[in-house]
Amino acid sequence: MSKKDSFKDRAVFATRFAAIATTVGSAVGLGNIWRFPYETGAHGGGAFLVCYLAFVLLIGIPVLWAEFYMGRTTRSNVFGAYRKLKAGPIGRVAGIIGIVSSLLILSFYSVVAGWTAEYFVSSLLGQLDFADKAVGHDQFVTMTTGWRPVQWTVLFLFCNTFILLRGVTKGIERASNILMPLLFLLLIVFCINAFTMPGFGRGVSYLFKPDFSQINASVLLSAMGQAFFSLSLGLGCMMTYASYFSSRNNLACTAVTTAVLDSLVAILAGVIIFPAVFSFGLSPEAGPTLVFEVLPYIFNQLPVGQLWSTLFFLLLFLASITSTVSMSEISITYFCEERRYSRRRATLVSSAISLVGGLLCALSFGPLSHLTICSLTIFNLFDYVTSNIALPLGGMIISVFIGRMARKHLLATDLADGHRVTIKLIVFCLTWICPVAIFLIFLNSIGII
């Protein structure tokens, strides 16, 4: 590591490929392969896709670039980044929101990721029974209630901790360099399989032939929310990873590449799922159960269905682990830099907190299902607070702070490798488009509009 890149011996990603692989791995997760298809199915197919891509361009890339700028400029954790940029009290609030919310997200996300791990193992051993949809539903309920999810949540967090304990270059970077190409390879294999299905034409037409009459306020707001949440914006994931960027990384180029690859994964998931749904006469509007109930039923009807099912849930598991590794890094860097913990101690403390939260969330489907706050179980409460309040609020603070408060400084410095027009376009979006759009997402997510 050169002196220019070092900051108190802070690690730096060795290559540009590693920087892109890790940031794409952070963005790509269950939101792309699980959430995007059912959101698309529920909101008109191609019309939703067009709106989603527009908001990735107008909101996703500018806010992503802003997080990259804050992370690399300060070479610090999310709390320290706001402090070093002199964001004042609002910055401290944003930093605390990012750290606390990342731990809450890890808690409930690890439960869903544990489901993917169990489905993968059960499929590998030939234990999934989805001969009809009713049996599949009953099996899903059995696998996700009671004490059973606890062991899979623990197992998933153990895998997550193992990678994190190896550090940035030997753990996160090396895992991303292996897992992300494997994830894309599996996506391509499934797309080739989808091409052979009788419903391929209808599925692709549903996804890529928009009916603009379907666009309404609900579609627009849902598309904005999907674009925002898909890129893991607002908490500091990307800010934290950018603190490991080399000074040679072109921030604008990396932001665009990350957004494009993240969107590509979501689109490929749609190419995989919708032809299968139409081939077997099912509804694309199946909702959140599309992946865990409908797809296994479809795999059961295919030749060598056990193989396809096993590979698909392996794909989901890989997407889950790359996202949780990045989410964990938010709190780990905070403990290391603000609390002066060693990397090992910070990782174990972060994992222990996530484990406690994860166990509470896992049990909220069974023994703790009676424990509710504002009529929400622990799992649903963690999900609601982070997804509907913390992420939009964090994203709004980032866009307002970088777009308005730091505007003069940004325009006066060479932050986009000499592309002054690029800086102006990004700052314009951050100043005028992103705050309004994110505010609308926030109002929609809490049920006001």
N, C-alpha and C positions, 0 to 999 in steps of 0.2 A: 504494500500500500504506500502510495506516495505521500509526501508531507501535505500536498495540496488537498488530498482526499481525507487525510486523517483528522479525527477530532477526538482527542483523548483516547487514542487507540481504538476508535470505533470501527467496527467491521464495515467493509464495502463489498458489494457484489462484484465478483471477478470479471464478468463479461456483460455486455449489453443483452445477450440472450438470457442470462440468468435474471437480470432486472425485469425483463418482460415476462419471463416464465413465472416468476414469483408474484408479480402484480396481477397477471392474468389468473394465476392460481388462486389469489385472494378473491378476485371478483367472481370467478367461476365456482358455482356451488349448486346447492339444491334449488336456489332461486332460478337458475337457468334451465335445469333439466326437469325439475319438479314443478316449480311455480309458473314459469313462462308458458308451457303448453296449456295448463288449465286456465290461465288468465286469457290466453288467446282464444281458447275454445268458448269461454264464457262471454267474450266481447267481440264476436263477429269475424274471427279469423284474420284475413288479410288486412282489413281496415285497422285492426288493433296493431298489427305488425308495422304498418306505415307510420302510425302515430308514435309507436315505441321508438322506431329508428330516428324519427325527427327529434324526439326529446333526448335521445342519446347524444345527438349532435349539438342541440341547443343548451342542454343542462349538464349531461354526463361529462362530456369532454372538458368544458370550462371548469367545473368543480373539481374534476379529477386533476387537471393541471394545477389548480390552486393548491390542492393537498400536496402534490409533488413539489411545488415551489416551497411551501412552508417546511416540508420535511427535509429537503436537501439543503435549503438555506441555513436552517438552524442545526441540522444533524442532531436532532433531539427527539425525545418522546413527545406525545401529543400535548401533555401539560407544559413541558418545558418549551415547546415550540411557540405556544401562545405567549409565554412569559418573555422569551427572547425577542419576539417581534413587538413587544410592548402593547399587547392587546388589552391590557387592563383587566378589570373585574369580569367583563364578559368573556375574556379569554380563559380566565380561571374556571368559570362556569362551564365553558365548552370543553375544557380539558377534563374536568371531573365527569361531565356527561359521557365523554368518550370512554374513559377508563371503566366507570361503573357499568355502563351499558354493554361494553364488550364482554364483561364477566357474566352479565345476565343473558346475553345472546348465546354465549358458550354453554350456559346451563341448559337451555331448552333445545338448542341446535344439536347438542351432543345426544339428546334423547332420540331425535329423528334420525341422526346419523347412526345411532345404535340400531334402529330398525333396519336401516340399509345393510348393516353388517350382519344382522340375523337373517335377513332375507337372502343375502349372498351365500352364507354358510348353509342355510336350509335348502336353497336351490342346488348348491353344489352336491349336497348329500342326497338329493332327490326326495326331500321331505315336504316340499310345497305341494299342496293339493288344491288346484284351482280348476277342477273338472267343470264346475259351473260357478256363476258369479255369487250365488248365495253362500256356497261353501267357502269361496274365497273371502267373502266379507266376514264370515264367522272366524276364519283363521286369522285374519288381520286383527280382529277384536281380541282374540285370545293371545296373540303375540305382542300386543301393545298395552295390555292391562295387567293388573296384579303386580307381583314382584318380579316377573320375568324380564321386563325391560331394564331392570337395575343392572344385571350382569353385563348386558350389552353396552349400556352407557359407560360403565366402568372400563370395559374392554376398549371401547373407542377412545376414551380419554387417556388410557394407558398408551395407545399408539400415538396419539397426539403429543403426549409428554415425552415419549421416547425421541421423537424427531426434534423437539424443542431443546432437549437437554444437550444435544450435539452442537448447538450454537447456530449462528447465522450461516456461515459458509459450509460447514460440514453437515449441518442438519437441514435448515430451511432451503438453502440454495441447491444442495445436492438432491434433496427430495423433489423439489420443483422441476429440476432438469430431467428427472426420470418420469415423474408422475404426469406432467402436462403433455409430453409427446404421447405417452401411453393412453391418456384420456382422449386425445384427438384421434389416435389410431382406432380406438374402440368406437368412437362416433362414426368414423368413416366406414367401418365394418357394418355397423347397424344401418347406415344410409344405403349401402349396397344391398343389404337384405330387404330394406323397404322398397327399393326399386323393383324387386321381383314380385311384390304383392299386387293382387288384382285391384286394390283400392289406391294404388300409388297416384294415378292421375287425379282422382277426386281429392286426395289428401293434399297434394301439391297445389292444386287449384284453390282449395280452401285457404291455404296458407299464403299464397302469392298473388291471388287474383282478388284485389280488394273491392268490396262493395261499399263505396263511400257513403251510401245512404245509412249505413250502420253506425256512422260516427255520431256520437252525442256527448254530452258532458261526462257521463259515466265512463265511456271509452277513453276519452281524453285524459281524465284524471287517473284512471287505472294504468294507462300507458305511461304517464309521467311517473307514477309511483314505481312501476316495474323498472323503468330506465334508471331511476335513482337508486333503488335498493339492489338492483342486479350488479351494479358497479361497486357495492360496498362503500358508499359515500356517506360522510357525515360523522363518523365515529373516530376516524384517525387511522384506519387500517393502511390506507394508501400513503398517508403522511408518514407513518412509522416506517413502512418499507422504503419510501423515498429517502429517508435519512441514511439508508445504506447505499444509495446511488453514487456512482462515480461522478465527478464533475464533468466528465465527458458525455454523460447521457443527455441527449436532447429531450427536454421535458415535454415539449409540444408533440414531438414525434412519438415518444413513449406513451403519452396519454392517448393519442389517436390509435396507436397499435393495440393498446390494452382494450380500449372501447370496441374496436372492430372485432378483435378475437373473442371478446366476451359476448358480443352480439351474435357472432358466428356460431358459438356453442349453443346459444338459445335457439337460433334458427335451425341448426342441425337437429336439435332435440325435437323441434316441430316436424321436420322432415321424417324423422324416425317414427314418431308417435301417430300423427294424423293418418298416414296411409294404412297403418295397422288398424286404427279405430274404424275407418271406413271399410276396410276389407272384411271386417266381421260384423258390420251393421250396427256398430255401437255409436253412442253419442259423444261428440268432442266436448260436450259441456258437462262431463262427469265431475269436474271440480277437483278438490285436493286428493280424492281417492283414485284419480286417474292412474298414477304410477303404482300405488301399492295394491290396488284391487283389480283394476281393469286390465293393465298391461300383463300381469301374470296369467290372467285368464286367456289373453291373446296368445302369449307364448306357449300355453298349454295346447293350443290348436295347431301350432307350427311343427314342421319336421324338426327333429332334434331340439324341441322346445326347451328342454332343461339346459342345454348349452346357451341358448339365447338369453334365458332368464338369468343364468349365472353371470354371464358377461355384462348384462345390463345393470345388475345390482353391484357388480364390481365397479362399473362406471360411476354409479351414484356414490359409492364409498370413496373412491378416489377424489371426486369433486368435493365431497364433504371434508375430507382430511386437509386438502389444500386451503380451504376456507377457514377452518378452525385453527390451523397453525398461524395464519395471519392475524386472526382475531385475538389469539393468545398473546401475540407479540406486543399488542398495545399495553397490556398491564405489565408484562415482563420488563419492557424497557422503562416503564415508569418506576417500578420497584428498584431496578438497577441504578437509574440515574438520579431519581429524586430521593429514594430511601436508602441508597448505597448498599443494596443487597448484591451478593455475588449472582452470576448468571444462574447457577444451579439452584440457589435458594429462591431466587425470584421465580424461576420456573415451577418449583415445587409448591410455593405459596399460591401462585396463580392457579395451578392445577388443582390444589386442594380446595380453593374457593369454588372453582367450577364444578368440582366433584360434589360438593355439598349441595350447590344449586341444582346440579344435574339430577341427583338422587331425589330431591324434592319434586322436580318437574316430572321425573319418571313415575314416581309414586302418585302423582296427581291424577293419573288415569285409573288408579285402583284404590289402595288403602287410604290415600289422602284426597280422594275425589270430593269428599264432603267439605274439605277446607277451602273456602272461597273468600275472596276479597273483592267487593263491588261486583258480586255474582260471577267472578272469574276464578278459575282454578289457578294454581301457582304457575303451571305451564302457560296458560292463556294470558295471565297477568304479565309475566316476563315478556312474552311475545308482543302484547299490546303496548306496553310502556316503551319498549325499545323501537319497534317498527313504526308505531303511529305517532310517537312523541319525540323520542331522542334523536333518531336519524334525521327527520326533517328539520328539527331545531338546530342540530349540529351543522347540517348542510347550509342552512340559512346564515348562521354565524360566519362560516367560512366564506361564503360568497359575498356577504356584505362587507366583512373585514378586508378581504383582498380586493374586491371590486371598488370599494369607495375609500376606505381609510388608507389603504396602501397604494392607491391608484397613481399618484404622482411618482412615487418611488419606482413602481413597476415600469412605467413608461420611460423613466429616465435611465434604466439599466438594461444591459444586454442579457435578458433572461431567456430568450428563444433563439439563441445562436444567430442573432442579427436580423431575425424576421420581425421587424417592427410592426408590420401589418398584422401578423399573427397575434402579437401582444394586444394590439388595439381591439381586434375582433373578440378575443377571449375576455378582455377586461370589460368590453361593452356587454357581452352576455352575462358576465358576473354581476355587473352593476345594475342592469335593467331587466334582464329576462329571468335569470335564475331565482332571485329573491321572490318575485311575484309567483313564478311557477311552483317553487317549493312551498310558499305560503298556501297556495291552493291545495297542494298535496296534503299539507298538514290539516287544513280545515276539512278536507274530504275524509282523511283517515280517522278523525275524531268525531265524524258524523254530523258536522255543521252544514256542509254542502254535499 
